């Protein structure tokens, strides 16, 4: 779904045949101003999307309101900071208020959560990446929010990266057979990632020629042993750790010579941040 279609669908869901409260109380021609304020410390994300909500709603209502961001996406703000001003038709502003705030709060929540994980990894630690654990049809928005928080995107979908997981291995019969099958089918530019859960599977994946190893759900001691073994046998292999990752654990393992830590929770466990809009004139 493209952005305009998404905005139209979201507006239709909220407005239906019309905002009975606003249309009964505020003439379209009445103009004024508003401000969006952070009610907590957060990392901002969604400014362009909020602007496009009001731009589209202005077209649909025939009365313009202008959205003026005060800080860019990715900026860290404090409680009480103003993140955007609005000016123009008060009716359009009021009709679009909730959709714009919902999007800003959700996406800024992901960016804020991601920033905590990235800060835990430190400037020289592994990259923090997301996963495919996203809200259906909102993946692009959520992955953009991860980038706003300083994280990096993993593969976008099933078509743009090879990841051989436990169920693939169970279906095929072995790691070696799964890797060989992918090598026959995939073009030469695609790297092959294999999920492993213990040192035996790690050895099998290395022997099969995997380019990337996903060290999944290992304890800290086992993870350290797996990294040491992989670096000794094939120093060039990319090492990704996943499973039960949070900022505290990332701090504990960030010096293990991992390349990547993948954290689905930066999206699916992110909490919305608190923003409010006030009419100022």
C-alpha positions as CSV (number, residue, x, y, z in Angstrom):
1,X,0.0,0.0,0.0
2,X,1.5,3.4,-1.0
3,X,1.5,6.2,1.5
4,X,-1.3,8.2,0.0
5,X,-3.6,5.2,-0.1
6,X,-2.7,4.4,3.5
7,X,-3.5,8.0,4.6
8,X,-6.8,7.9,2.8
9,X,-7.8,4.6,4.3
10,X,-6.8,5.9,7.8
11,X,-8.7,9.1,7.3
12,X,-11.8,7.2,6.1
13,X,-11.6,4.9,9.1
14,X,-11.6,7.8,11.6
15,X,-13.8,10.4,9.8
16,X,-16.4,8.2,8.0
17,X,-19.1,10.4,6.5
18,X,-17.9,13.4,8.6
19,X,-16.6,14.6,12.0
20,X,-20.0,15.5,13.5
21,X,-18.5,17.4,16.4
22,X,-16.1,19.7,14.5
23,X,-18.4,20.3,11.6
24,X,-21.1,21.4,13.9
25,X,-19.0,23.8,16.0
26,X,-16.1,25.2,13.9
27,X,-16.6,26.8,10.5
28,X,-14.1,25.8,7.8
29,X,-13.1,29.4,7.3
30,X,-12.1,30.0,10.9
31,X,-8.3,30.0,11.2
32,X,-5.9,29.5,14.1
33,X,-2.8,27.8,15.3
34,X,-1.8,24.7,17.2
35,X,1.3,23.1,18.6
36,X,2.4,19.5,19.2
37,X,4.3,19.0,22.5
38,X,6.3,16.1,23.9
39,X,5.0,15.0,27.2
40,X,8.1,12.8,27.9
41,X,11.6,12.5,26.6
42,X,11.5,10.7,23.2
43,X,13.1,10.3,19.8
44,X,10.9,11.9,17.1
45,X,9.7,10.0,14.1
46,X,6.8,10.6,11.7
47,X,7.1,14.3,10.9
48,X,6.8,13.9,7.1
49,X,3.9,11.4,7.5
50,X,2.1,13.9,9.8
51,X,2.6,16.7,7.3
52,X,1.2,14.5,4.6
53,X,-1.9,13.7,6.7
54,X,-2.7,17.4,7.0
55,X,-1.9,18.1,3.4
56,X,-4.2,15.3,2.2
57,X,-7.0,16.3,4.6
58,X,-6.6,19.9,3.5
59,X,-7.4,18.8,-0.1
60,X,-10.3,16.7,1.0
61,X,-11.9,19.4,3.1
62,X,-11.1,22.3,0.9
63,X,-9.5,24.2,3.8
64,X,-5.8,24.3,4.4
65,X,-3.8,23.7,7.5
66,X,0.0,23.8,7.3
67,X,2.2,21.5,9.3
68,X,5.5,23.0,10.3
69,X,8.0,20.6,11.9
70,X,10.3,22.1,14.4
71,X,12.8,19.2,14.8
72,X,13.8,16.5,12.3
73,X,13.0,12.8,12.6
74,X,15.7,11.2,14.7
75,X,16.0,14.1,17.0
76,X,15.9,13.5,20.8
77,X,13.6,15.9,22.6
78,X,12.8,16.5,26.3
79,X,9.5,16.6,28.1
80,X,7.8,19.9,27.2
81,X,9.6,20.5,23.9
82,X,7.5,21.6,20.9
83,X,8.0,19.3,17.9
84,X,5.6,21.0,15.4
85,X,3.4,24.0,14.8
86,X,0.2,24.1,12.8
87,X,-1.6,27.0,11.2
88,X,-4.6,27.5,9.1
89,X,-8.2,26.1,9.2
90,X,-9.0,25.1,12.7
91,X,-11.6,22.6,11.5
92,X,-9.1,20.8,9.4
93,X,-6.6,20.8,12.3
94,X,-9.2,19.3,14.6
95,X,-10.3,16.6,12.2
96,X,-6.7,15.5,11.5
97,X,-5.4,15.8,15.1
98,X,-5.9,12.2,16.3
99,X,-4.6,10.4,13.1
100,X,-1.5,12.6,13.1
101,X,-0.8,12.1,16.8
102,X,-1.4,8.4,16.6
103,X,1.1,8.0,13.9
104,X,3.7,10.2,15.6
105,X,3.2,8.4,18.9
106,X,3.5,4.9,17.4
107,X,6.5,5.7,15.2
108,X,8.3,7.8,17.8
109,X,7.8,5.0,20.3
110,X,9.7,2.6,18.0
111,X,12.4,5.2,17.4
112,X,12.7,5.8,21.1
113,X,12.9,2.1,21.9
114,X,15.4,1.5,19.2
115,X,17.6,4.3,20.4
116,X,17.9,2.7,23.9
117,X,19.1,-0.5,22.3
118,X,21.6,1.3,20.0
119,X,23.0,3.3,22.9
120,X,23.4,0.0,24.8
121,X,25.5,-1.4,21.9
122,X,27.8,1.6,22.0
123,X,29.6,3.4,19.2
124,X,32.0,0.5,18.5
125,X,29.6,-2.4,19.3
126,X,27.5,-4.5,17.0
127,X,24.8,-3.0,14.8
128,X,21.2,-3.3,16.1
129,X,18.8,-4.4,13.5
130,X,15.1,-5.1,13.3
131,X,13.3,-8.2,12.1
132,X,10.1,-9.1,10.1
133,X,8.1,-9.0,13.2
134,X,6.1,-6.0,12.0
135,X,2.5,-4.9,11.8
136,X,1.0,-6.2,8.5
137,X,1.0,-3.4,5.9
138,X,2.9,-1.0,8.2
139,X,6.3,-2.6,7.7
140,X,7.8,0.3,5.8
141,X,6.7,2.8,8.4
142,X,8.0,0.7,11.2
143,X,11.3,0.0,9.6
144,X,11.7,3.7,8.9
145,X,11.1,4.4,12.6
146,X,13.9,1.9,13.4
147,X,16.3,3.9,11.2
148,X,15.1,7.1,13.0
149,X,16.2,5.6,16.2
150,X,19.7,4.8,14.9
151,X,19.1,1.1,14.1
152,X,19.6,-0.7,10.8
153,X,17.1,-2.7,8.8
154,X,17.4,-6.5,8.4
155,X,15.9,-7.9,5.2
156,X,12.6,-6.2,4.3
157,X,10.7,-9.4,3.3
158,X,11.1,-13.0,2.2
159,X,12.2,-12.0,-1.3
160,X,15.3,-9.9,-0.6
161,X,17.4,-12.1,1.7
162,X,18.1,-15.8,2.4
163,X,17.6,-17.0,5.9
164,X,17.5,-20.8,6.5
165,X,15.7,-21.3,9.8
166,X,15.0,-24.3,12.0
167,X,11.8,-25.2,10.2
168,X,13.5,-25.1,6.8
169,X,16.2,-27.4,8.1
170,X,13.5,-29.8,9.6
171,X,11.7,-29.8,6.3
172,X,14.8,-30.4,4.1
173,X,16.6,-32.8,6.4
174,X,19.9,-31.1,7.2
175,X,21.8,-27.8,7.1
176,X,24.1,-28.9,4.4
177,X,21.2,-29.9,2.1
178,X,19.3,-26.7,2.8
179,X,22.4,-24.5,2.0
180,X,23.1,-26.5,-1.2
181,X,19.5,-26.1,-2.4
182,X,19.6,-22.4,-1.8
183,X,22.9,-22.1,-3.6
184,X,21.4,-23.8,-6.7
185,X,18.3,-21.5,-6.7
186,X,19.6,-18.1,-5.6
187,X,21.6,-15.7,-7.6
188,X,25.3,-15.1,-6.7
189,X,24.7,-11.7,-5.0
190,X,22.5,-13.1,-2.2
191,X,24.3,-14.1,1.0
192,X,23.1,-17.2,2.8
193,X,22.2,-16.9,6.5
194,X,21.6,-20.0,8.6
195,X,20.0,-20.0,12.1
196,X,22.0,-22.2,14.6
197,X,21.2,-22.9,18.2
198,X,24.2,-24.9,19.4
199,X,27.9,-25.5,18.5
200,X,27.1,-28.6,16.5
201,X,24.8,-26.7,14.2
202,X,27.3,-23.9,14.0
203,X,30.0,-26.3,12.8
204,X,27.6,-27.8,10.2
205,X,26.7,-24.3,8.9
206,X,30.3,-23.3,8.6
207,X,31.2,-26.5,6.8
208,X,28.3,-25.9,4.4
209,X,29.7,-22.5,3.5
210,X,27.1,-20.2,5.1
211,X,27.9,-16.5,4.8
212,X,26.0,-15.4,7.9
213,X,25.3,-17.3,11.1
214,X,22.3,-16.4,13.2
215,X,23.2,-17.4,16.8
216,X,19.7,-17.9,18.1
217,X,18.6,-18.1,21.7
218,X,22.0,-18.9,23.2
219,X,23.0,-18.0,26.7
220,X,25.8,-15.6,27.2
221,X,28.5,-18.2,27.9
222,X,27.4,-20.4,24.9
223,X,27.3,-17.3,22.7
224,X,30.8,-16.4,23.7
225,X,32.0,-19.9,22.9
226,X,30.1,-19.9,19.5
227,X,31.7,-16.6,18.5
228,X,35.2,-17.8,19.5
229,X,34.8,-21.0,17.5
230,X,33.4,-19.3,14.4
231,X,36.1,-16.6,14.4
232,X,38.8,-19.3,14.7
233,X,37.5,-21.4,11.8
234,X,36.2,-18.6,9.5
235,X,37.0,-15.1,10.6
236,X,35.2,-13.5,7.7
237,X,31.8,-15.0,8.5
238,X,29.1,-12.5,9.7
239,X,27.8,-13.2,13.2
240,X,24.3,-12.2,14.2
241,X,22.9,-12.9,17.7
242,X,19.2,-12.9,18.4
243,X,16.7,-14.0,21.1
244,X,15.8,-12.3,24.4
245,X,17.8,-9.2,23.6
246,X,17.2,-6.0,25.6
247,X,19.4,-3.1,26.4
248,X,20.8,-4.6,29.6
249,X,21.8,-7.8,27.8
250,X,23.3,-6.0,24.8
251,X,25.6,-4.1,27.2
252,X,26.7,-7.4,28.6
253,X,27.6,-9.0,25.2
254,X,28.6,-6.0,23.1
255,X,32.3,-6.8,23.3
256,X,31.9,-10.4,22.0
257,X,33.0,-9.6,18.5
258,X,29.5,-9.9,17.1
259,X,28.6,-8.0,13.9
260,X,24.9,-7.7,14.4
261,X,22.3,-8.1,17.1
262,X,18.7,-8.5,15.8
263,X,15.9,-7.4,18.1
264,X,12.3,-7.9,17.0
265,X,11.2,-6.1,20.2
266,X,12.3,-2.7,18.9
267,X,9.1,-2.9,16.9
268,X,6.7,-5.4,18.5
269,X,7.4,-4.5,22.1
270,X,7.8,-0.7,21.6
271,X,5.4,1.4,23.7
272,X,3.8,4.5,22.2
273,X,5.2,7.8,23.5
274,X,3.0,10.6,24.8
275,X,2.4,13.6,22.6
276,X,-0.4,16.2,22.8
277,X,-1.8,18.9,20.5
278,X,-3.0,22.2,21.9
279,X,-4.8,25.1,20.1
280,X,-2.7,28.2,20.7
281,X,-4.6,30.9,18.9
